[in-house]
């Protein structure tokens, strides 16, 4: 442990602690943009500049030293940070009201915190940079990229996929697959972690809500929705509730007010998956132990990863579908028969926490086992939240609703 002084406030920290964390422990906020606590610091943006022992350093990546004197709040430092941010803003589109990240953008929030009210010159026109919409799961818009590198670090160091990197140089630098290939033809496994760590609207989930609105407004469609267990503890955050709040009852009510005729819970599909995979495992243990291990196929991103990087393990995949695909198949077969409903009239929407589920519903002919597309559209938690807000539903004050029985009873 060492003692450092942050604006003359003594604080004791581990000797490998970065200045940024020492400042936080001392009660001083140092703004950041390229930094994320889950990722190795890149020192890219320069927003976290502080003075340490008389020299300017980047707080996110500089370790403390014994008796270090750290200053965070001089006018010089505030100007340095503001100017660094203005340089970033000069090459970023200025259309916040129509941006998909409006209200959740870290660049927008930081501009407010640092009091940026004007720019020192004309903005760089990046309109020639086109969106990559080749992937059914992820949209990449290089015009919005601030080159923080978070997405690259997440893809390479956490996921181990190495699907994206910096391409070109200087003002032409963008983040893309090597040789500027379309994302869909790259090593990408559609996990969506790049979009999770992107602070702006350069990478985000593909939006399929228009197809859902069209079905909800079609009087000939019977609209059925299912939601994954994770959605109920993430949705509330979009409406200002504490992180992790279980809003399952409010969610059921909101889905019905959106216009869905039936609401199912993917927990039932998880039970089916457990039964199917357990039966498959018991059979292998009893009759074909040489085929072990049995690898679950519940996660489409995991399946894609194995197919691309460890294809020798493909024979060990479980033949069972993922939970929401099982619900889709059962809805358009067993449930349709029980309810005396023509399966072609059923429009089934899955609300999932994972962008790869958008890719899964179309990846193989097996996803049409009912004779129709088992799951018609997959949307994420964020897409559902936007739909609820668009309908003007007061989510926080909704009464708790109930779920329907997928067995048709």
N, C-alpha and C positions, 0 to 999 in steps of 0.2 A: 504494500500500500504506500502511496505517496500523497503529499499534500500540495494542492495547487490553489491559486487565488484567482477567482473569477470576479472581476470588478471589485477587488479587495475583499471578497467574501471567501474565507478559507473552506475548502472542501476536500475530503479524503476519498481517493479513488484507487482502483487497481492500477498498477504501473503500465498496463497495456491499454488502458482506457483511452478512447479518442476524445479530443477536446470537446466535441459536440455533446457527448454524454456527460462530461464533467460540468459543462455549462448548465445542462438540464438539471443535474443533481443540485447545483447551486441555486437553482430557481430562475435561470435566465434562458429565454427563448432565443435560439439562433435559427433563422429561416433556412430551409433547404428546398431543393427541387429535384435534383438527380438522385439524391440519397433516398434509400428505403431500408428500413431496419432488417428486412429479410435478406438483403443482398450485400455483397461486398461493395464498399464505396468506390466510385469511379473518379471523383474529384472533377467532374466534367463541367458543371454550370458556374461555379464560383460564387454562388449565392450565399454560402455559409462562411464567408470570409470573416475572420476575427484577427485580433492582434495578440501575438504570443511572444513575450520577451522582446518586444519592440519590432517584430517583423510580422508581415501579413501572411497568414496561412489559411488553408481550408480546413475547417473544423471537423468535417466528416471523416477525414482520412489521416489527420495528424495526431499522433499519440501524445499524451501528456509527458512532462518531465518533472522531476522533483522541484518544488518551489516555483513552478512556472507561473508567471504573471500574465493573466489572460484578460483582455479587454474586449467587450462585445458591443458597446453602445455609443461610440463616438460618432460625430457627424461624418467624419471621413469614411468610416466603415459603412454607415447607412447609405452614403452616396455611392460607394463602391458596389454595394449590393443592388441598389436601384439601377445603376447604370448597366450592370451585368444582366439584369432582368430586361431592361429596355432593349438591349442588343438582341435578346431572344425574341422579344415581342415584335421586333422589326421584320422578322422572317416568319411570323405566325399569322394566319388569317384572323382578321378582326370582325368576326361575325358571330359573336357569342350567343345572341338570342336564338339562332337557328342551329346551333351546334348540339350534337347528340350528348355532349359532356357538360352542357350548360348547367351550372349549379353544383356540379361534382368535379369540376376541373381544378387541379392543383395550381396551374398557371394563373387562372382567373382569381383564385383565392389569394395567391401570393401577391398579385398585382394590387389587390385591395389592401393587404396587410402592409405593403411597403409604400403605399400612397402614390403609385404611378398614375399620373393623370395626363401625361403627354409623352410623345416620342420625339427623339432628336432628328428624325429625318423621314423620308418616304419609306413605306413598307416594301419589302422585297416581294415581287409577284411570283408566286409559286403555283399558279393555277394550271400551269402546263403539266404538273405532276398528277397523274391519274390514279384513281382508286383501284385497288386490286380486290375485286369481288369474286374471284375464281373459286374461293373456298365456300362451302355451304355454311361454315361455322364462324369464320373470322373475316372481317373487313379491314384492310390496311389502307390508310389515306396518308401518303407521305407529305402532302401539303401541310399537315398539322404537326409533323414530327419535330420535336425540339432536340433530338439527338442526345437524350439523356443516357441512353444505353441500358435502361432497366430491362426492356424486353429481351435484349440480346443476352444479358446476364441470366435472366430467368430461364430462357430457352436452353442456353448452353450449360450453365453451372448447376441449375436445380433440376431441370427436366432431362438434361443430357441428350437433347435432340439435335441441336445445332442446325436449325432450319433457317435462321435469319442472321444477317450480319450487316455491317456497314458496306455500302456499295457506292462507288464513285468517290470523288474528292471535292474539297472546297464547298462552294455554294450548291454543287450538284449532289452532295452526299445525301443518301437516303438509307433507310433500313429496309432490307428486302432479302429474299433468298439469293444465294449466289447466282451470278450471271443474270440477275434481275428476272429470274424465272417467276411465273405465277405461283402464288402460295400453294395452290392445289396440287401442283406438280413437284413440289419440294418435299423435304423430309418431314414437314409439319404433320403432327398427329392430332391437331384440332383441340388440344387440351384447354386452350384459352388463357394460359398463364401469362402470356405476353400482354393480353388485353387487361388482365387483372393489375399488372404492375405499371401499365402505361398511365402517366399522370394527365394526359390530354386526350384528344380524340383521334390520335394517329392509328390506334388499333382498338377495335371494339367488336362486340358480337354482332353477327349478321342479324338484321331485324326482319322477322317474319310476321310481325303483327298485322300487316295489311291483309294477309291471307286469312287470318283469324277474324278480323273485322268483317270481311266479305262473307265468311261462313255464318257468322252470328246474324248478319242481316239478310240471310237467305231463308225464306220461310219453308223451303223444301228440305232443309238440312236439320238433322237431329244432332245438336252440338254436345259432345261429351268431353269433359276435361279431367285429367288426372294430374296430381302434383306429387313430386318427390318429397320425402320427409325433410330434407334440408331446407326446402323453400319456406316452411312454416316458421323457422327460426332465423331467417334472413330477411324476409319481406318487410317486417316491421321497421327495420332500420331505414328503409326508403321513406317512411312516414314519420320519422323523428322519434321512434321508440328506442329504448336502450338495446344495444347490440345483443342478440341472442334471445330476445323476447319471443315466446311461443304465441303466434297469432293464428293458430290453426282454425279456430272457430270463425274469426273475422274473415279469414281467407275464403272459407267455404261460402260465407254470405256474399262476399265481394264477387266471387266467380258466378254466382247465380244472378247477381244484379248486372253483371256484364252481359248476361243473356244465355249462359250455358244451361242446357236442359237437364243434364246429369253431371254430378261431381263424384269422381272416384278417387280413392287414395292409393298411391303406388305402393304403400306398405303391403297391400294384398299381393301385388306382383312380386315383392321381395319374398313373401312367404312361399309363393309358387316356385321361385328360383331356388330357395333353400331346399325345398322338397325334391326338385328335379336334380340339382347338383348332388344332393346327398344320395339319391337313388343311383345316379351315375357313378359316384365314388364307391358305393357299396358293391356295385357290379364289378368294377375294376379290381377292387381289393379281393373279391371272391374268385373271379374268373380270369382276370388279365393283369396281375400285379406288375408285369413288365411294362405296362403302359403308364405307370406313375412317373412323375406327379400329374395330378389333374389341376389345370390352371383355369381359374374362373374367367368367364368371358363377359362379365357384367359391364365392364367399362369399355366403351368403344375406342377411347383414346389409348388405353392399355393394349387393346387388341391390335390397333393400328401400329403402335410402337413395336410390339412383338413381331408383327408381320414384316416390318421394314428393317428391323435390326437383329432379330433372333428368329428367323423363319424356320430354323431347325426345330423349334419348340411348337410349331403350329399343330402337330398331331396331338399335343397334350392339352389343347384347349377343350374346355367343356362345350358340349353341343347345345347347352341351354342358352336361351336368349336372356337379355337383360330384363329386369323387372318391368320397366315401362313397355317394352316390346311384348312381353307376355300378356300384360293387361290389354294392349292393343289387339293382339290376336284373339284373346278370349272375348273381348267386347264385340268384335265383328263376327264371331261364330256363336259361342254358347249364349252370351247375353242377348245377342240379336234374336236368336231363336226363342229364348225364354220370353222376351218382350214383344215378339212377333213384329220385329222391325227389319226392314230390308237393309242389309249391310251397306249397300251403296249409298244409302241416305245418311249414314253415320259419318260425322266429321269429328275425328278424335284429336284433341290437342294435349300434348304433354308439357307441363311446366317443370323444367329441370334446372338444377344449379350448374349444369355443365354444357359448354358450347359443343362438345363432341357429339352430344345426343342429336344435334341437327344433322350431322353427317350420317349418324347411325341409321336413321329411318329410311335412307335411300341407298345404302351401300351394297346391298345384295338382294337378289330375287327372294331370298328367304324372308325378307321384311314385308313380303306380300303373301304370307302363308294363308291368309284368310280368303285369298282370291282378290283382295283389294289391298291398298296400302294400309298396313296395320295401324300406324300412327301417321296422321296426315301432316301435322305441323308440330314442331317443337319450339317453344319459346323459353327464354331464361327468366329468372326472377326479376331482373331489371326491366325486361319487356313487359311482364305482367304489371309491375308497379306503374309503368308509364301508361298502360291501358286503363288501369284503375283511376289514375289522375285525370286522364282525358275524358272519362265518363263523369267526372265531377263527384265521385263517390267519397264520402267522408269516412275513410277507412278506420281511423282511430276510434270513432264512436259507433262502429257497426256492432250489432248484436251478434252473438255467436250462432253460427249455423251448424248443420249436420251434413254428413256425407252419405251418398247413396250406396246401396249394396251392389257390387259388381256381379253378383250371382243372380241378379234379377228377381230377388225375393222381396 
